[in-house]
């Protein structure tokens, strides 16, 4: 179970580090022009998109570094919980935009991050 949690956390960290950095670095207009999956940015200001990206980068770091460095490892499930919240917001945005097919990916991310929350607060807790 511990290995599965590390693998999922690592994959999530890689995905959110790349995706978040892309949102922070890339102008909103260029994200919107990237295709149908990038149209959600129309619902947010440039600062809002960059804030979402920054939160994703912070969560990606929080999924790995606290456990690796053994400094406040309780931050790992909290970072995963933050990702669940971000992705619930993404799913709500998809519902508002009637992008139900694209929402499937959001639900997969919610499930994976939820698995890390459950595992790190539960059977494979770093706490205690």
Secondary structure as GFF3:
##gff-version 3
##sequence-region A 1 128
A	DSSP	alpha_helix	2	25	.	.	.	ID=ss1
A	DSSP	alpha_helix	28	33	.	.	.	ID=ss2
A	DSSP	three_ten_helix	36	43	.	.	.	ID=ss3
A	DSSP	alpha_helix	46	69	.	.	.	ID=ss4
A	DSSP	alpha_helix	75	96	.	.	.	ID=ss5
A	DSSP	alpha_helix	100	121	.	.	.	ID=ss6
###
